[in-house]
Amino acid sequence: MAVQRAASPRRPPAPLWPRLLLPLLLLLLPAPSEGLGHSAELAFAVEPSDDVAVPGQPIVLDCRVEGTPPVRITWRKNGVELPESTHSTLLANGSLMIRHFRLEPGGSPSDEAMSDFHVHPQATVGEEGGVARFQCQIHGLPKPLITWEKNRVPIDTDNERYTLLPKGVLQITGLRAEDGGIFHCVASNIASIRISHGARLTVSGSGSGAYKEPAILVGPENLTLTVHQTAVLECVATGNPRPIVSWSRLDGRPIGVEGIQVLGTGNLIISDVTVQHSGVYVCAANRPGTRVRRTAQGRLVVQAPAEFVQHPQSISRPAGTTAMFTCQAQGEPPPHVTWLKNGQVLGPGGHVRLKNNNSTLTISGIGPEDEAIYQCVAENSAGSSQASARLTVLWAEGLPGPPRNVRAVSVSSTEVRVSWSEPLANTKEIIGYVLHIRKAADPPELEYQEAVSKSTFQHLVSDLEPSTAYSFYIKAYTPRGASSASVPTLASTLGEAPAPPPLSVRVLGSSSLQLLWEPWPRLAQHEGGFKLFYRPASKTSFTGPILLPGTVSSYNLSQLDPTAVYEVKLLAYNQHGDGNATVRFVSLRGASERTALSPPCDCRKEEAANQTSTTGIVIGIHIGVTCIIFCVLFLLFGQRGRVLLCKDVENQLSPPQGPRSQRDPGILALNGARRGQRGQLGRDEKRVDMKELEQLFPPASAAGQPDPRPTQDPAAPAPCEETQLSVLPLQGCGLMEGKTTEAKTTEATAPCAGLAAAPPPPDGGPGLLSEGQASRPAAARVTQPAHSEQ
């Protein structure tokens, strides 16, 4: 904020010449009588700030420095050092006093104390109960104070219907007839007073009282302010009934309440703005009790002057090492950082590097000439700030001097021999040398080093690039530190012809080829490019050379003989000659044969084939699922078949239901005639002996052979044995039920190919029959005895 100094009341208002001494640069330098590196830490206790001055009046720019004396202080005006004179005096504390401020001959002020109005108020007509608005604008330094007069009389600011905005706006709400008159805008500061043209306000009769849609006469303007200033967002709305004015942010964030107030009938005032207040603000005029609304919006941009997050720190470093200063600043917009060395702008170059948007200053290989005060200046459109630090170079006694007579001679396209002489003094403690190498076109940070023994005064640097300039310098090292750097020397490696380029060949058709390789842009820098040759292998002469620039990476050959084998040769060249060629042989005969043997595809046929293949896959899945279901059913019905078979045996062993005279003797003998035994069989679930089952169902191997085992008494009771069914093939098989009668067994069967048949038992009982015999059961065969209860 500018400091205002009032003029003497005896003098008439004089023009105010502001900020003519700014930017002023204050330099703190150690006194010449003191040796470098021995002064204490220097710092600003009070720094100069912006100020305004009145011509003919004195002005003092404050400054106070802390540090061990003697300290020399100088001032600069716009980069030029101010000489000592009777006009300006340097005070003991470092402040600068100008006794009689004046404008230099031929100079011009940076701004006038008060300009004329560039916006005058305009005549307005309004209805009773309505709204009237006047505005004026004027520039001045300090910023003028705006007041209003009505009929040459200052208006009553206590009237709540009158709203004065800081930007020079007068709003009158709820107009009345007595509000009519001539209004003037009055601007004043310590330099002068300005009065605008008059503007008449005419108040017409009372309004008709008819409904009027809400409307915004004046909405918020786009504003750009600096932090801590006051933002005035104007919103004047009319309508009948009187609309309700509200404010919001377009991004949905809350406006907040701290420092926020509404002035008049809808003007938003934000005091002490911060960067967080930046955004788009929306003024809405709502008709009471409805959703009818009108909106207007304006953008507020709040800038913050540069301020330091990290100040540079004073450091002490031995000679020959690297010094680094870090200076980080923030602001809105982001500030730009520059560095000064003893008041002079310091740019990158040599052993000085700037990185990270100039926030880091690095000085490599420091020497006595680098000892100075380094200032970091951060500035943006909102303001500037500076911080300083001192570099002290520590110089040990007895260090050797720099190596002498450094020479560099090119040996080949990749090697340079560097030679030197040892320093003149203090050479006994040298433990070795370090050779610093970099391309002459590269920045210092890309430098690299190679160590050399103390007894060697030459070194062959290899693995360099052809036709490239390099910079070399040397330092001698002792246990106490390094010497200063030698004078740098330059040398360029010798040139050479390029290496063979990698080449690949692609057959495009029966008579065309495409050649592909990597582009070499460096060839263009050395007057080079590519040469292409080709020929049928049966011929002796090549077609070519075809000259191509180094940036080209492909070339097509067409109208070739489809039956021939071609030899293709590609080489790179520069001002040193042609390099070795890359040779490829390619045959087009195979391409023509493949074209004849591979007719164009019928996409429709392939699509149909794909559809058919897909259909086959679906059908196969269905068939697989069906087979699984049939297997499960077969297992289930197989279990049921065993139960049916056991029941069939039970029926055969039980007494027949027909007349006794018709009963089969074998059956009677088999089952026995004793009633007690039959009752026991009923209780024991009619167990059947295995031998009896074998008589009823003899195995196939026994067909036509006598049974070697003794015949059991037919009348003897036997428990029923469990019969297991052999698994039969699923295809063509079915499960059948048989009915046993006294004389024969009748059944319905499903054919099953290849089913083995068991011969009937000797007693004429039922057995397993082969396919085609209608009276044989087709679903069971006794394979192993096991006890089971029916």
Buried (B, 14 or more C-beta within 10 A) or exposed (E): EEEBBEBEEEEEBBEBBBBBBBBBBBBBBBEEEBEEBEBEEBBBEEBBEBBBBBBEBEBBBBBBBBBEEEBEBBBBBEEEEBEEEEEBBBBEEBBBBBEEBBEEEEEEBEBBBBBEBEEBBEEBEBBBBBBBBBBBBBBBBBEBEBBBBBEEEEBEEEEEBBBBBBBBBBBBBEBEEEBBBBBBBBBBBBBBEBBBBBBEBBBEEEBEEEEBEBEBBBBBEEBEBBBEBEBBBBBBBBBBEBBBBBBBBEEEEEEEEEBBEEBBBBBBBBEEBEEEBBBBBBBBBBBEEEEEBBBBBBBBBBBBBBBBEEBBEBEEBBBBBEBBBBBBBBBBEEBBBBBBBBBEEBEBEEBBBBBEEBBBBBBBBBBEEBBBBBBBBBBBBBBBBBBBBBBBBEBEEEBBBBBEEBEBEBBBBBBBBBBBEBBEEBBEBBEBBBBBBBBEEEEBEEBEEBEBEBEEBEBEBEEBEBBBEBBBBBBBBBEEBBBBBBEBBEBBBBBBBBEBBEBEBEBEBBBBBBBEBEBBEBBBEBEBBBBBBBBBEEEEEEEBBBEBEBEEBEBEBEEBEBEBEBBBBBBBBBEBEBBEBBEBEBBBEEBBEEEEEEEEEEEEEEEEEEEEEEEEEEEEEEEEEEEEEEEEEBEEBBEEBBEBBBEBBBEBBBEBEEEEEEBBEBBBEBBBEEEEBBEEBEEEEBBBBBBBBBBBBBEEEBEEEEEEEEEEEBEEBBBBBBBBBEEBEEEEBEBBEBEBEEEEBEBEBEEBEEBEBBBBBEBEBBBBBEBEBEBBBBBBBBEEBEEBEB
